[in-house]
Amino acid sequence: MSLSAEDHSVRLARHAAHVVLSVWELAHMEETAVLIVSELVTNAVRHARETDVVEVDLYATRTCLRIEIQDSDRLWPQP
């Protein structure tokens, strides 16, 4: 899912994660996964420029969930 680097994108990402995990019948992972998505997207949005895009990808098996969040900034993060 591609989102703009704006505050409302965090809410959209949480909702999308909730829906996807429900469809995938992974409700037992939902609370933790939605929290992780929320935190990671918040960080991406907070540090992004206005023109950046935030990508949210979820991959799952029956026992494992992988969450990937990326932004379109080509520079490595600086501590």
GUVOTI-615782 format. One record per residue: x, y, z of N, C-alpha, C in turn. Coordinates in steps of 0.2 Angstrom, whole numbers, plus 5000, padded with zeros to 4 digits. Example, Ala and Ser with C-alpha at 12.3 -4.5 7.8 and 13.67 -1.06 7.14 Angstrom:
<recs>
@n_c1: 5066, n_c2: 4972, n_c3: 5039, ca_c1: 5062, ca_c2: 4978, ca_c3: 5039, c_c1: 5066, c_c2: 4984, c_c3: 5039
@n_c1: 5064, n_c2: 4989, n_c3: 5035, ca_c1: 5068, ca_c2: 4995, ca_c3: 5036, c_c1: 5064, c_c2: 5000, c_c3: 5039
</recs>
This chain:
<recs>
@n_c1: 5004, n_c2: 4994, n_c3: 5000, ca_c1: 5000, ca_c2: 5000, ca_c3: 5000, c_c1: 5004, c_c2: 5006, c_c3: 5000
@n_c1: 5003, n_c2: 5011, n_c3: 4996, ca_c1: 5007, ca_c2: 5017, ca_c3: 4995, c_c1: 5003, c_c2: 5023, c_c3: 4999
@n_c1: 5006, n_c2: 5026, n_c3: 5003, ca_c1: 5003, ca_c2: 5032, ca_c3: 5007, c_c1: 5007, c_c2: 5038, c_c3: 5006
@n_c1: 5003, n_c2: 5044, n_c3: 5006, ca_c1: 5007, ca_c2: 5050, ca_c3: 5007, c_c1: 5010, c_c2: 5051, c_c3: 5014
@n_c1: 5015, n_c2: 5055, n_c3: 5014, ca_c1: 5019, ca_c2: 5056, ca_c3: 5020, c_c1: 5015, c_c2: 5061, c_c3: 5024
@n_c1: 5009, n_c2: 5060, n_c3: 5026, ca_c1: 5005, ca_c2: 5064, ca_c3: 5030, c_c1: 5002, c_c2: 5061, c_c3: 5036
@n_c1: 5000, n_c2: 5065, n_c3: 5041, ca_c1: 4998, ca_c2: 5062, ca_c3: 5048, c_c1: 4992, c_c2: 5057, c_c3: 5047
@n_c1: 4987, n_c2: 5058, n_c3: 5043, ca_c1: 4982, ca_c2: 5054, ca_c3: 5042, c_c1: 4983, c_c2: 5047, c_c3: 5039
@n_c1: 4989, n_c2: 5046, n_c3: 5036, ca_c1: 4991, ca_c2: 5040, ca_c3: 5033, c_c1: 4993, c_c2: 5035, c_c3: 5039
@n_c1: 4994, n_c2: 5037, n_c3: 5045, ca_c1: 4995, ca_c2: 5032, ca_c3: 5050, c_c1: 4988, c_c2: 5029, c_c3: 5052
@n_c1: 4983, n_c2: 5032, n_c3: 5052, ca_c1: 4976, ca_c2: 5030, ca_c3: 5053, c_c1: 4974, c_c2: 5025, c_c3: 5047
@n_c1: 4976, n_c2: 5027, n_c3: 5041, ca_c1: 4974, ca_c2: 5022, ca_c3: 5036, c_c1: 4978, c_c2: 5016, c_c3: 5036
@n_c1: 4985, n_c2: 5016, n_c3: 5038, ca_c1: 4989, ca_c2: 5010, ca_c3: 5038, c_c1: 4986, c_c2: 5006, c_c3: 5044
@n_c1: 4984, n_c2: 5008, n_c3: 5049, ca_c1: 4982, ca_c2: 5004, ca_c3: 5055, c_c1: 4975, c_c2: 5001, c_c3: 5052
@n_c1: 4971, n_c2: 5004, n_c3: 5049, ca_c1: 4965, ca_c2: 5001, ca_c3: 5047, c_c1: 4966, c_c2: 4996, c_c3: 5042
@n_c1: 4971, n_c2: 4997, n_c3: 5037, ca_c1: 4972, ca_c2: 4992, ca_c3: 5032, c_c1: 4975, c_c2: 4986, c_c3: 5035
@n_c1: 4980, n_c2: 4987, n_c3: 5040, ca_c1: 4982, ca_c2: 4981, ca_c3: 5043, c_c1: 4977, c_c2: 4977, c_c3: 5047
@n_c1: 4972, n_c2: 4980, n_c3: 5050, ca_c1: 4967, ca_c2: 4977, ca_c3: 5054, c_c1: 4963, c_c2: 4973, c_c3: 5049
@n_c1: 4961, n_c2: 4976, n_c3: 5043, ca_c1: 4957, ca_c2: 4973, ca_c3: 5038, c_c1: 4960, c_c2: 4967, c_c3: 5035
@n_c1: 4967, n_c2: 4968, n_c3: 5033, ca_c1: 4971, ca_c2: 4962, ca_c3: 5030, c_c1: 4971, c_c2: 4956, c_c3: 5035
@n_c1: 4973, n_c2: 4958, n_c3: 5041, ca_c1: 4974, ca_c2: 4952, ca_c3: 5046, c_c1: 4967, c_c2: 4949, c_c3: 5047
@n_c1: 4962, n_c2: 4952, n_c3: 5047, ca_c1: 4955, ca_c2: 4949, ca_c3: 5048, c_c1: 4954, c_c2: 4944, c_c3: 5042
@n_c1: 4955, n_c2: 4947, n_c3: 5036, ca_c1: 4954, ca_c2: 4943, ca_c3: 5030, c_c1: 4958, c_c2: 4937, c_c3: 5030
@n_c1: 4964, n_c2: 4938, n_c3: 5032, ca_c1: 4969, ca_c2: 4932, ca_c3: 5032, c_c1: 4968, c_c2: 4927, c_c3: 5038
@n_c1: 4963, n_c2: 4929, n_c3: 5042, ca_c1: 4961, ca_c2: 4925, ca_c3: 5048, c_c1: 4967, c_c2: 4924, c_c3: 5053
@n_c1: 4970, n_c2: 4930, n_c3: 5054, ca_c1: 4976, ca_c2: 4930, ca_c3: 5059, c_c1: 4974, c_c2: 4935, c_c3: 5064
@n_c1: 4968, n_c2: 4935, n_c3: 5067, ca_c1: 4966, ca_c2: 4939, ca_c3: 5073, c_c1: 4971, c_c2: 4939, c_c3: 5079
@n_c1: 4974, n_c2: 4933, n_c3: 5080, ca_c1: 4978, ca_c2: 4932, ca_c3: 5085, c_c1: 4985, c_c2: 4937, c_c3: 5085
@n_c1: 4986, n_c2: 4939, n_c3: 5079, ca_c1: 4992, ca_c2: 4943, ca_c3: 5078, c_c1: 4990, c_c2: 4951, c_c3: 5077
@n_c1: 4984, n_c2: 4952, n_c3: 5077, ca_c1: 4981, ca_c2: 4959, ca_c3: 5075, c_c1: 4983, c_c2: 4964, c_c3: 5080
@n_c1: 4982, n_c2: 4964, n_c3: 5086, ca_c1: 4984, ca_c2: 4969, ca_c3: 5091, c_c1: 4991, c_c2: 4971, c_c3: 5090
@n_c1: 4995, n_c2: 4966, n_c3: 5091, ca_c1: 5003, ca_c2: 4968, ca_c3: 5090, c_c1: 5005, c_c2: 4971, c_c3: 5083
@n_c1: 5002, n_c2: 4968, n_c3: 5078, ca_c1: 5004, ca_c2: 4970, ca_c3: 5071, c_c1: 5001, c_c2: 4977, c_c3: 5070
@n_c1: 4995, n_c2: 4979, n_c3: 5072, ca_c1: 4993, ca_c2: 4985, ca_c3: 5071, c_c1: 4997, c_c2: 4991, c_c3: 5075
@n_c1: 4999, n_c2: 4989, n_c3: 5081, ca_c1: 5003, ca_c2: 4993, ca_c3: 5085, c_c1: 5010, c_c2: 4994, c_c3: 5081
@n_c1: 5013, n_c2: 4989, n_c3: 5079, ca_c1: 5019, ca_c2: 4990, ca_c3: 5075, c_c1: 5019, c_c2: 4994, c_c3: 5069
@n_c1: 5013, n_c2: 4993, n_c3: 5065, ca_c1: 5012, ca_c2: 4997, ca_c3: 5059, c_c1: 5011, c_c2: 5004, c_c3: 5061
@n_c1: 5008, n_c2: 5005, n_c3: 5066, ca_c1: 5006, ca_c2: 5012, ca_c3: 5068, c_c1: 5013, c_c2: 5016, c_c3: 5070
@n_c1: 5017, n_c2: 5012, n_c3: 5074, ca_c1: 5023, ca_c2: 5015, ca_c3: 5076, c_c1: 5028, c_c2: 5017, c_c3: 5070
@n_c1: 5029, n_c2: 5012, n_c3: 5066, ca_c1: 5033, ca_c2: 5012, ca_c3: 5060, c_c1: 5031, c_c2: 5017, c_c3: 5055
@n_c1: 5025, n_c2: 5018, n_c3: 5054, ca_c1: 5022, ca_c2: 5023, ca_c3: 5049, c_c1: 5023, c_c2: 5030, c_c3: 5052
@n_c1: 5021, n_c2: 5030, n_c3: 5058, ca_c1: 5022, ca_c2: 5037, ca_c3: 5062, c_c1: 5029, c_c2: 5039, c_c3: 5061
@n_c1: 5034, n_c2: 5035, n_c3: 5062, ca_c1: 5041, ca_c2: 5037, ca_c3: 5062, c_c1: 5043, c_c2: 5039, c_c3: 5054
@n_c1: 5040, n_c2: 5035, n_c3: 5050, ca_c1: 5042, ca_c2: 5036, ca_c3: 5043, c_c1: 5039, c_c2: 5043, c_c3: 5041
@n_c1: 5033, n_c2: 5044, n_c3: 5043, ca_c1: 5029, ca_c2: 5051, ca_c3: 5041, c_c1: 5033, c_c2: 5057, c_c3: 5045
@n_c1: 5035, n_c2: 5056, n_c3: 5051, ca_c1: 5038, ca_c2: 5061, ca_c3: 5055, c_c1: 5044, c_c2: 5063, c_c3: 5052
@n_c1: 5048, n_c2: 5059, n_c3: 5049, ca_c1: 5055, ca_c2: 5060, ca_c3: 5046, c_c1: 5055, c_c2: 5061, c_c3: 5038
@n_c1: 5049, n_c2: 5060, n_c3: 5035, ca_c1: 5049, ca_c2: 5061, ca_c3: 5028, c_c1: 5048, c_c2: 5068, c_c3: 5026
@n_c1: 5049, n_c2: 5069, n_c3: 5020, ca_c1: 5048, ca_c2: 5076, ca_c3: 5017, c_c1: 5041, c_c2: 5076, c_c3: 5014
@n_c1: 5038, n_c2: 5081, n_c3: 5012, ca_c1: 5031, ca_c2: 5082, ca_c3: 5010, c_c1: 5030, c_c2: 5078, c_c3: 5003
@n_c1: 5035, n_c2: 5077, n_c3: 4999, ca_c1: 5034, ca_c2: 5073, ca_c3: 4993, c_c1: 5036, c_c2: 5066, c_c3: 4994
@n_c1: 5038, n_c2: 5064, n_c3: 4999, ca_c1: 5039, ca_c2: 5056, ca_c3: 5000, c_c1: 5033, c_c2: 5052, c_c3: 5000
@n_c1: 5034, n_c2: 5046, n_c3: 4998, ca_c1: 5028, ca_c2: 5041, ca_c3: 4999, c_c1: 5031, c_c2: 5036, c_c3: 5004
@n_c1: 5026, n_c2: 5033, n_c3: 5008, ca_c1: 5027, ca_c2: 5028, ca_c3: 5013, c_c1: 5024, c_c2: 5022, c_c3: 5010
@n_c1: 5028, n_c2: 5016, n_c3: 5009, ca_c1: 5025, ca_c2: 5010, ca_c3: 5007, c_c1: 5024, c_c2: 5005, c_c3: 5013
@n_c1: 5019, n_c2: 5002, n_c3: 5013, ca_c1: 5017, ca_c2: 4997, ca_c3: 5019, c_c1: 5016, c_c2: 4991, c_c3: 5016
@n_c1: 5020, n_c2: 4985, n_c3: 5018, ca_c1: 5019, ca_c2: 4979, ca_c3: 5015, c_c1: 5018, c_c2: 4974, c_c3: 5021
@n_c1: 5013, n_c2: 4969, n_c3: 5020, ca_c1: 5012, ca_c2: 4964, ca_c3: 5025, c_c1: 5013, c_c2: 4957, c_c3: 5021
@n_c1: 5017, n_c2: 4953, n_c3: 5024, ca_c1: 5017, ca_c2: 4946, ca_c3: 5021, c_c1: 5016, c_c2: 4941, c_c3: 5027
@n_c1: 5012, n_c2: 4936, n_c3: 5026, ca_c1: 5011, ca_c2: 4931, ca_c3: 5032, c_c1: 5011, c_c2: 4924, c_c3: 5030
@n_c1: 5013, n_c2: 4920, n_c3: 5034, ca_c1: 5011, ca_c2: 4913, ca_c3: 5034, c_c1: 5007, c_c2: 4911, c_c3: 5040
@n_c1: 5005, n_c2: 4905, n_c3: 5042, ca_c1: 5001, ca_c2: 4904, ca_c3: 5047, c_c1: 5004, c_c2: 4905, c_c3: 5054
@n_c1: 5011, n_c2: 4906, n_c3: 5054, ca_c1: 5015, ca_c2: 4907, ca_c3: 5060, c_c1: 5019, c_c2: 4913, c_c3: 5060
@n_c1: 5020, n_c2: 4916, n_c3: 5055, ca_c1: 5024, ca_c2: 4922, ca_c3: 5055, c_c1: 5021, c_c2: 4928, c_c3: 5051
@n_c1: 5022, n_c2: 4934, n_c3: 5053, ca_c1: 5020, ca_c2: 4940, ca_c3: 5050, c_c1: 5026, c_c2: 4944, c_c3: 5049
@n_c1: 5027, n_c2: 4946, n_c3: 5043, ca_c1: 5032, ca_c2: 4951, ca_c3: 5041, c_c1: 5029, c_c2: 4958, c_c3: 5039
@n_c1: 5032, n_c2: 4963, n_c3: 5042, ca_c1: 5029, ca_c2: 4970, ca_c3: 5041, c_c1: 5035, c_c2: 4974, c_c3: 5038
@n_c1: 5034, n_c2: 4977, n_c3: 5032, ca_c1: 5039, ca_c2: 4981, ca_c3: 5029, c_c1: 5036, c_c2: 4988, c_c3: 5028
@n_c1: 5040, n_c2: 4993, n_c3: 5031, ca_c1: 5038, ca_c2: 5000, ca_c3: 5030, c_c1: 5044, c_c2: 5003, c_c3: 5026
@n_c1: 5043, n_c2: 5007, n_c3: 5021, ca_c1: 5049, ca_c2: 5010, ca_c3: 5017, c_c1: 5046, c_c2: 5017, c_c3: 5015
@n_c1: 5051, n_c2: 5022, n_c3: 5015, ca_c1: 5049, ca_c2: 5028, ca_c3: 5012, c_c1: 5053, c_c2: 5029, c_c3: 5006
@n_c1: 5051, n_c2: 5035, n_c3: 5002, ca_c1: 5055, ca_c2: 5036, ca_c3: 4995, c_c1: 5061, c_c2: 5040, c_c3: 4996
@n_c1: 5063, n_c2: 5042, n_c3: 5002, ca_c1: 5069, ca_c2: 5045, ca_c3: 5002, c_c1: 5075, c_c2: 5041, c_c3: 5001
@n_c1: 5080, n_c2: 5043, n_c3: 4996, ca_c1: 5085, ca_c2: 5039, ca_c3: 4994, c_c1: 5091, c_c2: 5040, c_c3: 4999
@n_c1: 5091, n_c2: 5044, n_c3: 5004, ca_c1: 5096, ca_c2: 5045, ca_c3: 5009, c_c1: 5095, c_c2: 5040, c_c3: 5015
@n_c1: 5101, n_c2: 5037, n_c3: 5017, ca_c1: 5101, ca_c2: 5033, ca_c3: 5023, c_c1: 5099, c_c2: 5037, c_c3: 5029
@n_c1: 5095, n_c2: 5035, n_c3: 5034, ca_c1: 5093, ca_c2: 5038, ca_c3: 5040, c_c1: 5100, c_c2: 5040, c_c3: 5044
@n_c1: 5099, n_c2: 5046, n_c3: 5047, ca_c1: 5105, ca_c2: 5048, ca_c3: 5051, c_c1: 5102, c_c2: 5048, c_c3: 5059
@n_c1: 5107, n_c2: 5046, n_c3: 5063, ca_c1: 5105, ca_c2: 5046, ca_c3: 5070, c_c1: 5105, c_c2: 5053, c_c3: 5073
</recs>
